[in-house]
Amino acid sequence: MYKVTVGFSRVFVGVLFLISGLIKLNDPVGFSFKLQDYFAPDVLNLEFLVPYALLMAIILVLIEVLLGVMLLVGYATQLTLWSLLSMIVFFTFLTFYSAYFEKVTDCGCFGDALKLTPWQSFSKDLVLLVLIAFLLWKKDMIQSWGTPNVRSIIVLMATVLSLAFGYQVLMHLPVVDFRPYKIGVNITNAMQTPSDAPAPIIEYRWQYEGPDGPFELVNTTGQDPQPEGAQRTGVETQFLRPPYEPPIHDFSMERDGMDYTQELLEEPKLIVVVAYNLAVSEMNGFATINTVVAEAQAKGYKVIGLSASGPDEVAVLREKFGVMFDFYFCDMTALKTIVRSNPAVMEWQSGMIKQKLHWNDALKLKFN
């Protein structure tokens, strides 16, 4: 009995840590944004850690991947289990804090591939906590796979491959894009609510004072039942099914107080330079992007910039690199979601995303 349970727990925990780690390793920049959410003043108030968020994100996901591999092959079992326990206690605290205090609505456990509510994340971590504690209790029943040398080689290869993969996505872009702004998406369509979208369901709790005291009636019609002989004292509502939210719902492009979103989404040949925050942009990237911009303008493309930075930062950029295109304001969170490079370059055709490139790859942009 215990042998089967140990085998199942070991595979379940190992595979889950491996999958979760690889998804976040595919997008460590996105995971670092999530850590910054936790470091915010109104959450954990650890703002001094914000500059180290990316480094911490990389280290955490590398450890997560390697612990999954180590548990599956039975490498350094005691060290692995205690490390897993320490990590899951840390994650359980974060997810409970998020859920109970409603501070961070998505823990980022599986990146953008799978969204979990805070309470779902906490429940998942509680299950893992129990399973890891059980494995520690029955650690003598965990059988190692292969010889010690084979296990060491597997862990070493996993380390090297994880480092190489992490470097690749940092210097370029995530290999798999799980976000709503991936190549092939039409932004205009993604901002709309389809006609067949499920309607919201609202529960109404009608409160009354009657001859026998206060009582409550519940319905989902929104109509006051108006019970005879009772006086209504209040009504409370909650969504049983929230309203449909389009994949893209927080995107706009503004300049000088005017909204140019629809106009720019209708442009048939548009090159977009994205820099969510010019103060922390990789300035060397603009030298490369300027070459691409000049070629694009020569070929008849309209070129714009999108940033959450103000006119002063844009003026500094113009003076330093001679940038010859207009910048439009866009929400920083939306820009961080659009592309994981600061700066980056994209091609849109009538609102459809055709290309998106890290500034390191800007010269690979293809023109029609």
LINSUL-V407578 format. One line per field, one symbol per residue. burial: 1 if it has 24 or more other C-alpha atoms within 12 Angstrom, else 0. A space follows every 50 residues. Layout:
# LINSUL-V407578
burial = ???
This chain:
# LINSUL-V407578
burial = 00000110111111111111111111111111111111100000000000 00110011111111111111111111110110111011001111111110 00111111111100011111110111011011111101100111000000 00011001100110110011111110111111101111011000000000 00001111000000011000000100000000000000000000001101 11110000001001101011111111110011101111110110010000 11111111110001001000001111111111111111111111111111 111111111111101010
